[in-house]
Amino acid sequence: MPKVKTNRVKYPEGWELVEPTLRELQAKMREAENDPHDGKRKCEALWPIFKIAHQQSRYVFDLYHRRKEISAELFEFCLDQGYADRNLIAKWKKASFYSLFFHELM
């Protein structure tokens, strides 16, 4: 017999600290998605959406990798639930081209 799936999500410890900011960014995202784009090119209409998505991912990345304020479990939860972009964060974790280039020059 298959398991019955429920919509209940178990939030990890520390969720209360990041929830208000993530909810606020989601509200901004909804506004940007519903904003009329009369007279704008398609790419110009999408810029605010990409900006907010980047902001949201950067917030989660900074909390985990830079400030070390959230646990690995909460970080994975945010990635799994779509609060942050896993591929974008993977690019930020890699050493940048510029630091490698200038390190070799020295």
Biopython code that builds the backbone (N, CA, C, O; Angstrom):
import numpy as np
from Bio.PDB.StructureBuilder import StructureBuilder

atoms = [
    (1, "MET", "N", (0.837, -1.175, 0.000)),
    (1, "MET", "CA", (0.000, 0.000, 0.000)),
    (1, "MET", "C", (0.884, 1.242, 0.000)),
    (1, "MET", "O", (1.796, 1.327, 0.822)),
    (2, "PRO", "N", (0.651, 2.216, -0.895)),
    (2, "PRO", "CA", (1.497, 3.415, -0.964)),
    (2, "PRO", "C", (1.253, 4.343, 0.220)),
    (2, "PRO", "O", (0.180, 4.360, 0.823)),
    (3, "LYS", "N", (2.282, 5.104, 0.523)),
    (3, "LYS", "CA", (2.161, 6.081, 1.604)),
    (3, "LYS", "C", (1.259, 7.219, 1.162)),
    (3, "LYS", "O", (1.244, 7.596, -0.010)),
    (4, "VAL", "N", (0.518, 7.755, 2.096)),
    (4, "VAL", "CA", (-0.341, 8.899, 1.821)),
    (4, "VAL", "C", (0.486, 10.159, 2.040)),
    (4, "VAL", "O", (1.043, 10.369, 3.117)),
    (5, "LYS", "N", (0.560, 10.989, 1.012)),
    (5, "LYS", "CA", (1.328, 12.228, 1.140)),
    (5, "LYS", "C", (0.451, 13.310, 1.744)),
    (5, "LYS", "O", (-0.725, 13.441, 1.404)),
    (6, "THR", "N", (1.032, 14.071, 2.632)),
    (6, "THR", "CA", (0.324, 15.198, 3.236)),
    (6, "THR", "C", (1.043, 16.483, 2.882)),
    (6, "THR", "O", (2.196, 16.460, 2.449)),
    (7, "ASN", "N", (0.376, 17.585, 3.062)),
    (7, "ASN", "CA", (0.967, 18.884, 2.771)),
    (7, "ASN", "C", (1.704, 19.464, 3.975)),
    (7, "ASN", "O", (2.202, 20.589, 3.917)),
    (8, "ARG", "N", (1.773, 18.729, 5.025)),
    (8, "ARG", "CA", (2.453, 19.219, 6.218)),
    (8, "ARG", "C", (3.958, 19.177, 6.011)),
    (8, "ARG", "O", (4.530, 18.150, 5.647)),
    (9, "VAL", "N", (4.570, 20.300, 6.248)),
    (9, "VAL", "CA", (6.007, 20.405, 6.114)),
    (9, "VAL", "C", (6.585, 20.608, 7.501)),
    (9, "VAL", "O", (6.145, 21.482, 8.248)),
    (10, "LYS", "N", (7.569, 19.798, 7.836)),
    (10, "LYS", "CA", (8.218, 19.941, 9.134)),
    (10, "LYS", "C", (9.378, 20.922, 8.981)),
    (10, "LYS", "O", (10.354, 20.649, 8.283)),
    (11, "TYR", "N", (9.254, 22.052, 9.640)),
    (11, "TYR", "CA", (10.268, 23.087, 9.543)),
    (11, "TYR", "C", (11.415, 22.782, 10.497)),
    (11, "TYR", "O", (11.174, 22.430, 11.651)),
    (12, "PRO", "N", (12.659, 22.909, 10.037)),
    (12, "PRO", "CA", (13.798, 22.645, 10.915)),
    (12, "PRO", "C", (13.989, 23.745, 11.951)),
    (12, "PRO", "O", (13.382, 24.813, 11.877)),
    (13, "GLU", "N", (14.829, 23.456, 12.892)),
    (13, "GLU", "CA", (15.119, 24.405, 13.959)),
    (13, "GLU", "C", (15.818, 25.634, 13.381)),
    (13, "GLU", "O", (16.724, 25.506, 12.558)),
    (14, "GLY", "N", (15.403, 26.802, 13.804)),
    (14, "GLY", "CA", (15.980, 28.047, 13.319)),
    (14, "GLY", "C", (15.164, 28.686, 12.211)),
    (14, "GLY", "O", (15.508, 29.769, 11.738)),
    (15, "TRP", "N", (14.102, 28.044, 11.796)),
    (15, "TRP", "CA", (13.258, 28.573, 10.717)),
    (15, "TRP", "C", (12.638, 29.911, 11.102)),
    (15, "TRP", "O", (12.427, 30.767, 10.243)),
    (16, "GLU", "N", (12.348, 30.094, 12.384)),
    (16, "GLU", "CA", (11.706, 31.318, 12.853)),
    (16, "GLU", "C", (12.588, 32.545, 12.583)),
    (16, "GLU", "O", (12.080, 33.656, 12.433)),
    (17, "LEU", "N", (13.898, 32.340, 12.523)),
    (17, "LEU", "CA", (14.820, 33.459, 12.303)),
    (17, "LEU", "C", (14.810, 33.943, 10.853)),
    (17, "LEU", "O", (14.936, 35.141, 10.602)),
    (18, "VAL", "N", (14.663, 33.026, 9.898)),
    (18, "VAL", "CA", (14.746, 33.397, 8.481)),
    (18, "VAL", "C", (13.384, 33.582, 7.833)),
    (18, "VAL", "O", (13.286, 34.172, 6.757)),
    (19, "GLU", "N", (12.339, 33.087, 8.469)),
    (19, "GLU", "CA", (11.004, 33.114, 7.861)),
    (19, "GLU", "C", (10.513, 34.525, 7.518)),
    (19, "GLU", "O", (10.034, 34.727, 6.402)),
    (20, "PRO", "N", (10.606, 35.511, 8.417)),
    (20, "PRO", "CA", (10.070, 36.845, 8.066)),
    (20, "PRO", "C", (10.723, 37.448, 6.822)),
    (20, "PRO", "O", (10.033, 38.032, 5.986)),
    (21, "THR", "N", (12.031, 37.316, 6.694)),
    (21, "THR", "CA", (12.727, 37.887, 5.538)),
    (21, "THR", "C", (12.343, 37.148, 4.262)),
    (21, "THR", "O", (12.124, 37.773, 3.224)),
    (22, "LEU", "N", (12.261, 35.820, 4.332)),
    (22, "LEU", "CA", (11.901, 35.052, 3.141)),
    (22, "LEU", "C", (10.456, 35.326, 2.729)),
    (22, "LEU", "O", (10.159, 35.392, 1.536)),
    (23, "ARG", "N", (9.564, 35.486, 3.688)),
    (23, "ARG", "CA", (8.167, 35.812, 3.366)),
    (23, "ARG", "C", (8.066, 37.202, 2.725)),
    (23, "ARG", "O", (7.288, 37.413, 1.795)),
    (24, "GLU", "N", (8.854, 38.132, 3.232)),
    (24, "GLU", "CA", (8.859, 39.483, 2.675)),
    (24, "GLU", "C", (9.363, 39.474, 1.227)),
    (24, "GLU", "O", (8.804, 40.148, 0.363)),
    (25, "LEU", "N", (10.423, 38.702, 0.976)),
    (25, "LEU", "CA", (10.948, 38.599, -0.382)),
    (25, "LEU", "C", (9.962, 37.898, -1.314)),
    (25, "LEU", "O", (9.875, 38.234, -2.495)),
    (26, "GLN", "N", (9.220, 36.924, -0.782)),
    (26, "GLN", "CA", (8.196, 36.261, -1.602)),
    (26, "GLN", "C", (7.061, 37.226, -1.944)),
    (26, "GLN", "O", (6.520, 37.177, -3.049)),
    (27, "ALA", "N", (6.704, 38.091, -1.017)),
    (27, "ALA", "CA", (5.669, 39.086, -1.294)),
    (27, "ALA", "C", (6.133, 40.056, -2.379)),
    (27, "ALA", "O", (5.355, 40.429, -3.257)),
    (28, "LYS", "N", (7.411, 40.464, -2.316)),
    (28, "LYS", "CA", (7.968, 41.329, -3.359)),
    (28, "LYS", "C", (7.967, 40.610, -4.707)),
    (28, "LYS", "O", (7.714, 41.218, -5.746)),
    (29, "MET", "N", (8.252, 39.317, -4.675)),
    (29, "MET", "CA", (8.261, 38.531, -5.909)),
    (29, "MET", "C", (6.867, 38.489, -6.530)),
    (29, "MET", "O", (6.722, 38.622, -7.745)),
    (30, "ARG", "N", (5.848, 38.303, -5.700)),
    (30, "ARG", "CA", (4.474, 38.290, -6.212)),
    (30, "ARG", "C", (4.108, 39.631, -6.839)),
    (30, "ARG", "O", (3.463, 39.680, -7.887)),
    (31, "GLU", "N", (4.524, 40.713, -6.194)),
    (31, "GLU", "CA", (4.271, 42.049, -6.744)),
    (31, "GLU", "C", (4.968, 42.226, -8.087)),
    (31, "GLU", "O", (4.388, 42.773, -9.025)),
    (32, "ALA", "N", (6.210, 41.764, -8.181)),
    (32, "ALA", "CA", (6.963, 41.899, -9.430)),
    (32, "ALA", "C", (6.342, 41.059, -10.541)),
    (32, "ALA", "O", (6.330, 41.467, -11.702)),
    (33, "GLU", "N", (5.826, 39.880, -10.181)),
    (33, "GLU", "CA", (5.200, 39.023, -11.184)),
    (33, "GLU", "C", (3.882, 39.611, -11.670)),
    (33, "GLU", "O", (3.543, 39.471, -12.846)),
    (34, "ASN", "N", (3.139, 40.260, -10.793)),
    (34, "ASN", "CA", (1.839, 40.825, -11.157)),
    (34, "ASN", "C", (1.924, 42.250, -11.692)),
    (34, "ASN", "O", (0.920, 42.805, -12.138)),
    (35, "ASP", "N", (3.096, 42.836, -11.652)),
    (35, "ASP", "CA", (3.285, 44.201, -12.120)),
    (35, "ASP", "C", (3.024, 44.270, -13.632)),
    (35, "ASP", "O", (3.530, 43.432, -14.378)),
    (36, "PRO", "N", (2.251, 45.246, -14.088)),
    (36, "PRO", "CA", (2.002, 45.336, -15.531)),
    (36, "PRO", "C", (3.289, 45.680, -16.277)),
    (36, "PRO", "O", (4.093, 46.481, -15.800)),
    (37, "HIS", "N", (3.474, 45.093, -17.409)),
    (37, "HIS", "CA", (4.692, 45.325, -18.190)),
    (37, "HIS", "C", (4.356, 45.954, -19.549)),
    (37, "HIS", "O", (4.906, 45.576, -20.583)),
    (38, "ASP", "N", (3.443, 46.915, -19.511)),
    (38, "ASP", "CA", (3.057, 47.618, -20.730)),
    (38, "ASP", "C", (4.223, 48.464, -21.247)),
    (38, "ASP", "O", (4.813, 49.251, -20.507)),
    (39, "GLY", "N", (4.536, 48.289, -22.501)),
    (39, "GLY", "CA", (5.575, 49.088, -23.130)),
    (39, "GLY", "C", (6.988, 48.634, -22.836)),
    (39, "GLY", "O", (7.934, 49.252, -23.325)),
    (40, "LYS", "N", (7.168, 47.593, -22.068)),
    (40, "LYS", "CA", (8.507, 47.090, -21.762)),
    (40, "LYS", "C", (8.815, 45.888, -22.654)),
    (40, "LYS", "O", (7.924, 45.149, -23.073)),
    (41, "ARG", "N", (10.086, 45.725, -22.924)),
    (41, "ARG", "CA", (10.503, 44.515, -23.618)),
    (41, "ARG", "C", (10.364, 43.345, -22.656)),
    (41, "ARG", "O", (10.263, 43.544, -21.445)),
    (42, "LYS", "N", (10.359, 42.124, -23.188)),
    (42, "LYS", "CA", (10.180, 40.941, -22.350)),
    (42, "LYS", "C", (11.297, 40.830, -21.310)),
    (42, "LYS", "O", (11.042, 40.512, -20.149)),
    (43, "CYS", "N", (12.532, 41.095, -21.735)),
    (43, "CYS", "CA", (13.650, 40.983, -20.799)),
    (43, "CYS", "C", (13.578, 42.054, -19.710)),
    (43, "CYS", "O", (13.948, 41.797, -18.564)),
    (44, "GLU", "N", (13.110, 43.240, -20.055)),
    (44, "GLU", "CA", (12.987, 44.304, -19.059)),
    (44, "GLU", "C", (11.919, 43.980, -18.029)),
    (44, "GLU", "O", (12.039, 44.368, -16.867)),
    (45, "ALA", "N", (10.886, 43.279, -18.438)),
    (45, "ALA", "CA", (9.825, 42.901, -17.508)),
    (45, "ALA", "C", (10.304, 41.833, -16.528)),
    (45, "ALA", "O", (9.777, 41.731, -15.420)),
    (46, "LEU", "N", (11.299, 41.033, -16.925)),
    (46, "LEU", "CA", (11.791, 39.952, -16.073)),
    (46, "LEU", "C", (12.910, 40.376, -15.129)),
    (46, "LEU", "O", (13.222, 39.650, -14.185)),
    (47, "TRP", "N", (13.520, 41.538, -15.365)),
    (47, "TRP", "CA", (14.634, 41.973, -14.525)),
    (47, "TRP", "C", (14.294, 42.038, -13.050)),
    (47, "TRP", "O", (15.077, 41.539, -12.243)),
    (48, "PRO", "N", (13.161, 42.628, -12.642)),
    (48, "PRO", "CA", (12.857, 42.669, -11.202)),
    (48, "PRO", "C", (12.687, 41.275, -10.594)),
    (48, "PRO", "O", (13.025, 41.058, -9.430)),
    (49, "ILE", "N", (12.171, 40.345, -11.372)),
    (49, "ILE", "CA", (11.979, 38.979, -10.874)),
    (49, "ILE", "C", (13.331, 38.323, -10.631)),
    (49, "ILE", "O", (13.541, 37.697, -9.592)),
    (50, "PHE", "N", (14.253, 38.464, -11.589)),
    (50, "PHE", "CA", (15.587, 37.898, -11.418)),
    (50, "PHE", "C", (16.321, 38.559, -10.254)),
    (50, "PHE", "O", (17.052, 37.896, -9.518)),
    (51, "LYS", "N", (16.127, 39.847, -10.093)),
    (51, "LYS", "CA", (16.787, 40.575, -9.012)),
    (51, "LYS", "C", (16.333, 40.051, -7.649)),
    (51, "LYS", "O", (17.155, 39.849, -6.754)),
    (52, "ILE", "N", (15.039, 39.834, -7.493)),
    (52, "ILE", "CA", (14.510, 39.354, -6.210)),
    (52, "ILE", "C", (14.923, 37.906, -5.964)),
    (52, "ILE", "O", (15.241, 37.539, -4.833)),
    (53, "ALA", "N", (14.924, 37.083, -7.005)),
    (53, "ALA", "CA", (15.356, 35.687, -6.861)),
    (53, "ALA", "C", (16.829, 35.635, -6.450)),
    (53, "ALA", "O", (17.218, 34.816, -5.618)),
    (54, "HIS", "N", (17.636, 36.506, -7.031)),
    (54, "HIS", "CA", (19.052, 36.584, -6.681)),
    (54, "HIS", "C", (19.222, 37.040, -5.237)),
    (54, "HIS", "O", (20.062, 36.516, -4.506)),
    (55, "GLN", "N", (18.427, 38.008, -4.839)),
    (55, "GLN", "CA", (18.482, 38.541, -3.473)),
    (55, "GLN", "C", (18.138, 37.457, -2.450)),
    (55, "GLN", "O", (18.780, 37.339, -1.406)),
    (56, "GLN", "N", (17.122, 36.680, -2.770)),
    (56, "GLN", "CA", (16.672, 35.615, -1.871)),
    (56, "GLN", "C", (17.754, 34.537, -1.735)),
    (56, "GLN", "O", (18.045, 34.082, -0.628)),
    (57, "SER", "N", (18.340, 34.135, -2.852)),
    (57, "SER", "CA", (19.396, 33.124, -2.809)),
    (57, "SER", "C", (20.619, 33.647, -2.077)),
    (57, "SER", "O", (21.254, 32.916, -1.317)),
    (58, "ARG", "N", (20.948, 34.902, -2.301)),
    (58, "ARG", "CA", (22.109, 35.486, -1.647)),
    (58, "ARG", "C", (21.921, 35.571, -0.138)),
    (58, "ARG", "O", (22.873, 35.388, 0.620)),
    (59, "TYR", "N", (20.696, 35.847, 0.298)),
    (59, "TYR", "CA", (20.391, 35.917, 1.725)),
    (59, "TYR", "C", (20.652, 34.565, 2.393)),
    (59, "TYR", "O", (21.301, 34.499, 3.437)),
    (60, "VAL", "N", (20.147, 33.500, 1.793)),
    (60, "VAL", "CA", (20.332, 32.151, 2.361)),
    (60, "VAL", "C", (21.813, 31.769, 2.306)),
    (60, "VAL", "O", (22.341, 31.207, 3.266)),
    (61, "PHE", "N", (22.478, 32.067, 1.203)),
    (61, "PHE", "CA", (23.902, 31.752, 1.056)),
    (61, "PHE", "C", (24.730, 32.453, 2.132)),
    (61, "PHE", "O", (25.581, 31.832, 2.770)),
    (62, "ASP", "N", (24.482, 33.737, 2.330)),
    (62, "ASP", "CA", (25.243, 34.493, 3.327)),
    (62, "ASP", "C", (25.004, 33.970, 4.745)),
    (62, "ASP", "O", (25.934, 33.892, 5.547)),
    (63, "LEU", "N", (23.768, 33.617, 5.046)),
    (63, "LEU", "CA", (23.475, 33.102, 6.383)),
    (63, "LEU", "C", (24.220, 31.804, 6.667)),
    (63, "LEU", "O", (24.657, 31.570, 7.793)),
    (64, "TYR", "N", (24.362, 30.970, 5.658)),
    (64, "TYR", "CA", (24.997, 29.668, 5.891)),
    (64, "TYR", "C", (26.518, 29.720, 5.709)),
    (64, "TYR", "O", (27.257, 29.270, 6.584)),
    (65, "HIS", "N", (26.986, 30.257, 4.600)),
    (65, "HIS", "CA", (28.407, 30.179, 4.285)),
    (65, "HIS", "C", (29.226, 31.318, 4.876)),
    (65, "HIS", "O", (30.363, 31.093, 5.290)),
    (66, "ARG", "N", (28.701, 32.508, 4.930)),
    (66, "ARG", "CA", (29.486, 33.652, 5.399)),
    (66, "ARG", "C", (29.350, 33.845, 6.917)),
    (66, "ARG", "O", (30.347, 33.880, 7.638)),
    (67, "ARG", "N", (28.104, 33.968, 7.388)),
    (67, "ARG", "CA", (27.888, 34.286, 8.807)),
    (67, "ARG", "C", (27.743, 33.055, 9.685)),
    (67, "ARG", "O", (27.878, 33.151, 10.905)),
    (68, "LYS", "N", (27.473, 31.902, 9.091)),
    (68, "LYS", "CA", (27.317, 30.625, 9.825)),
    (68, "LYS", "C", (26.220, 30.722, 10.899)),
    (68, "LYS", "O", (26.392, 30.233, 12.016)),
    (69, "GLU", "N", (25.089, 31.361, 10.546)),
    (69, "GLU", "CA", (24.007, 31.548, 11.506)),
    (69, "GLU", "C", (22.915, 30.485, 11.404)),
    (69, "GLU", "O", (22.101, 30.353, 12.318)),
    (70, "ILE", "N", (22.883, 29.729, 10.311)),
    (70, "ILE", "CA", (21.865, 28.684, 10.182)),
    (70, "ILE", "C", (22.553, 27.339, 10.030)),
    (70, "ILE", "O", (23.716, 27.257, 9.635)),
    (71, "SER", "N", (21.814, 26.291, 10.353)),
    (71, "SER", "CA", (22.369, 24.943, 10.298)),
    (71, "SER", "C", (22.348, 24.413, 8.865)),
    (71, "SER", "O", (21.689, 24.967, 7.985)),
    (72, "ALA", "N", (23.080, 23.334, 8.661)),
    (72, "ALA", "CA", (23.106, 22.688, 7.346)),
    (72, "ALA", "C", (21.726, 22.132, 7.006)),
    (72, "ALA", "O", (21.314, 22.137, 5.846)),
    (73, "GLU", "N", (21.024, 21.658, 8.018)),
    (73, "GLU", "CA", (19.676, 21.112, 7.812)),
    (73, "GLU", "C", (18.723, 22.207, 7.305)),
    (73, "GLU", "O", (17.944, 21.979, 6.379)),
    (74, "LEU", "N", (18.792, 23.377, 7.910)),
    (74, "LEU", "CA", (17.940, 24.491, 7.476)),
    (74, "LEU", "C", (18.347, 24.982, 6.087)),
    (74, "LEU", "O", (17.491, 25.350, 5.282)),
    (75, "PHE", "N", (19.636, 24.988, 5.807)),
    (75, "PHE", "CA", (20.123, 25.389, 4.492)),
    (75, "PHE", "C", (19.589, 24.432, 3.414)),
    (75, "PHE", "O", (19.089, 24.881, 2.383)),
    (76, "GLU", "N", (19.693, 23.142, 3.644)),
    (76, "GLU", "CA", (19.178, 22.147, 2.692)),
    (76, "GLU", "C", (17.666, 22.257, 2.549)),
    (76, "GLU", "O", (17.131, 22.089, 1.453)),
    (77, "PHE", "N", (16.983, 22.537, 3.641)),
    (77, "PHE", "CA", (15.530, 22.715, 3.590)),
    (77, "PHE", "C", (15.167, 23.885, 2.686)),
    (77, "PHE", "O", (14.247, 23.785, 1.874)),
    (78, "CYS", "N", (15.888, 24.996, 2.825)),
    (78, "CYS", "CA", (15.620, 26.175, 1.978)),
    (78, "CYS", "C", (15.867, 25.859, 0.507)),
    (78, "CYS", "O", (15.123, 26.318, -0.360)),
    (79, "LEU", "N", (16.904, 25.082, 0.223)),
    (79, "LEU", "CA", (17.176, 24.707, -1.159)),
    (79, "LEU", "C", (16.103, 23.770, -1.701)),
    (79, "LEU", "O", (15.643, 23.933, -2.831)),
    (80, "ASP", "N", (15.709, 22.791, -0.896)),
    (80, "ASP", "CA", (14.706, 21.817, -1.335)),
    (80, "ASP", "C", (13.334, 22.445, -1.542)),
    (80, "ASP", "O", (12.601, 22.050, -2.449)),
    (81, "GLN", "N", (12.984, 23.415, -0.713)),
    (81, "GLN", "CA", (11.673, 24.047, -0.802)),
    (81, "GLN", "C", (11.629, 25.179, -1.828)),
    (81, "GLN", "O", (10.565, 25.751, -2.064)),
    (82, "GLY", "N", (12.759, 25.506, -2.435)),
    (82, "GLY", "CA", (12.782, 26.517, -3.481)),
    (82, "GLY", "C", (12.948, 27.939, -2.987)),
    (82, "GLY", "O", (12.681, 28.883, -3.731)),
    (83, "TYR", "N", (13.380, 28.112, -1.755)),
    (83, "TYR", "CA", (13.622, 29.462, -1.245)),
    (83, "TYR", "C", (14.921, 30.026, -1.794)),
    (83, "TYR", "O", (15.111, 31.242, -1.793)),
    (84, "ALA", "N", (15.819, 29.169, -2.260)),
    (84, "ALA", "CA", (17.088, 29.597, -2.832)),
    (84, "ALA", "C", (17.405, 28.699, -4.028)),
    (84, "ALA", "O", (16.939, 27.563, -4.107)),
    (85, "ASP", "N", (18.200, 29.226, -4.949)),
    (85, "ASP", "CA", (18.566, 28.509, -6.161)),
    (85, "ASP", "C", (19.869, 27.748, -5.932)),
    (85, "ASP", "O", (20.915, 28.348, -5.687)),
    (86, "ARG", "N", (19.792, 26.436, -6.013)),
    (86, "ARG", "CA", (20.944, 25.574, -5.750)),
    (86, "ARG", "C", (22.081, 25.828, -6.756)),
    (86, "ARG", "O", (23.247, 25.869, -6.365)),
    (87, "ASN", "N", (21.757, 25.995, -8.026)),
    (87, "ASN", "CA", (22.783, 26.187, -9.053)),
    (87, "ASN", "C", (23.490, 27.533, -8.913)),
    (87, "ASN", "O", (24.697, 27.630, -9.135)),
    (88, "LEU", "N", (22.752, 28.551, -8.552)),
    (88, "LEU", "CA", (23.350, 29.865, -8.355)),
    (88, "LEU", "C", (24.298, 29.861, -7.162)),
    (88, "LEU", "O", (25.380, 30.446, -7.222)),
    (89, "ILE", "N", (23.902, 29.213, -6.097)),
    (89, "ILE", "CA", (24.752, 29.114, -4.909)),
    (89, "ILE", "C", (26.002, 28.292, -5.205)),
    (89, "ILE", "O", (27.072, 28.581, -4.670)),
    (90, "ALA", "N", (25.875, 27.276, -6.046)),
    (90, "ALA", "CA", (27.041, 26.468, -6.418)),
    (90, "ALA", "C", (28.082, 27.320, -7.141)),
    (90, "ALA", "O", (29.283, 27.125, -6.956)),
    (91, "LYS", "N", (27.628, 28.258, -7.958)),
    (91, "LYS", "CA", (28.563, 29.156, -8.645)),
    (91, "LYS", "C", (29.258, 30.086, -7.646)),
    (91, "LYS", "O", (30.447, 30.372, -7.788)),
    (92, "TRP", "N", (28.531, 30.551, -6.654)),
    (92, "TRP", "CA", (29.126, 31.451, -5.663)),
    (92, "TRP", "C", (30.154, 30.732, -4.802)),
    (92, "TRP", "O", (31.113, 31.352, -4.342)),
    (93, "LYS", "N", (29.971, 29.436, -4.576)),
    (93, "LYS", "CA", (30.893, 28.686, -3.733)),
    (93, "LYS", "C", (32.231, 28.432, -4.425)),
    (93, "LYS", "O", (33.251, 28.264, -3.757)),
    (94, "LYS", "N", (32.233, 28.402, -5.751)),
    (94, "LYS", "CA", (33.473, 28.159, -6.479)),
    (94, "LYS", "C", (34.375, 29.384, -6.405)),
    (94, "LYS", "O", (33.905, 30.515, -6.280)),
    (95, "ALA", "N", (35.676, 29.134, -6.483)),
    (95, "ALA", "CA", (36.623, 30.247, -6.507)),
    (95, "ALA", "C", (36.425, 31.014, -7.805)),
    (95, "ALA", "O", (36.261, 30.420, -8.870)),
    (96, "SER", "N", (36.442, 32.299, -7.709)),
    (96, "SER", "CA", (36.170, 33.101, -8.894)),
    (96, "SER", "C", (37.360, 33.079, -9.844)),
    (96, "SER", "O", (38.494, 32.813, -9.443)),
    (97, "PHE", "N", (37.082, 33.358, -11.083)),
    (97, "PHE", "CA", (38.111, 33.397, -12.116)),
    (97, "PHE", "C", (39.140, 34.469, -11.798)),
    (97, "PHE", "O", (40.341, 34.259, -11.968)),
    (98, "TYR", "N", (38.663, 35.617, -11.335)),
    (98, "TYR", "CA", (39.567, 36.733, -11.091)),
    (98, "TYR", "C", (40.558, 36.432, -9.976)),
    (98, "TYR", "O", (41.734, 36.775, -10.095)),
    (99, "SER", "N", (40.116, 35.807, -8.908)),
    (99, "SER", "CA", (41.043, 35.520, -7.826)),
    (99, "SER", "C", (42.068, 34.481, -8.271)),
    (99, "SER", "O", (43.231, 34.564, -7.877)),
    (100, "LEU", "N", (41.664, 33.508, -9.082)),
    (100, "LEU", "CA", (42.616, 32.525, -9.584)),
    (100, "LEU", "C", (43.607, 33.172, -10.550)),
    (100, "LEU", "O", (44.803, 32.886, -10.506)),
    (101, "PHE", "N", (43.107, 34.037, -11.414)),
    (101, "PHE", "CA", (43.935, 34.695, -12.411)),
    (101, "PHE", "C", (44.986, 35.572, -11.737)),
    (101, "PHE", "O", (46.165, 35.482, -12.077)),
    (102, "PHE", "N", (44.583, 36.419, -10.791)),
    (102, "PHE", "CA", (45.507, 37.335, -10.157)),
    (102, "PHE", "C", (46.449, 36.599, -9.200)),
    (102, "PHE", "O", (47.569, 37.053, -8.966)),
    (103, "HIS", "N", (46.008, 35.482, -8.655)),
    (103, "HIS", "CA", (46.880, 34.694, -7.776)),
    (103, "HIS", "C", (48.033, 34.100, -8.579)),
    (103, "HIS", "O", (49.160, 34.030, -8.089)),
    (104, "GLU", "N", (47.758, 33.676, -9.803)),
    (104, "GLU", "CA", (48.808, 33.116, -10.644)),
    (104, "GLU", "C", (49.802, 34.185, -11.103)),
    (104, "GLU", "O", (50.979, 33.895, -11.319)),
    (105, "LEU", "N", (49.322, 35.423, -11.248)),
    (105, "LEU", "CA", (50.203, 36.491, -11.675)),
    (105, "LEU", "C", (51.206, 36.900, -10.601)),
    (105, "LEU", "O", (52.299, 37.372, -10.913)),
    (106, "MET", "N", (50.841, 36.721, -9.361)),
    (106, "MET", "CA", (51.710, 37.148, -8.253)),
    (106, "MET", "C", (52.784, 36.184, -8.003)),
    (106, "MET", "O", (53.602, 36.389, -7.107)),
]
sb = StructureBuilder()
sb.init_structure("model")
sb.init_model(0)
sb.init_chain("A")
sb.init_seg("    ")
for serial, (resi, resn, name, xyz) in enumerate(atoms, 1):
    if name == "N":
        sb.init_residue(resn, " ", resi, " ")
    sb.init_atom(name, np.array(xyz, "f"), 0.0, 1.0, " ", f" {name:<3s}", serial, name[0])
structure = sb.get_structure()
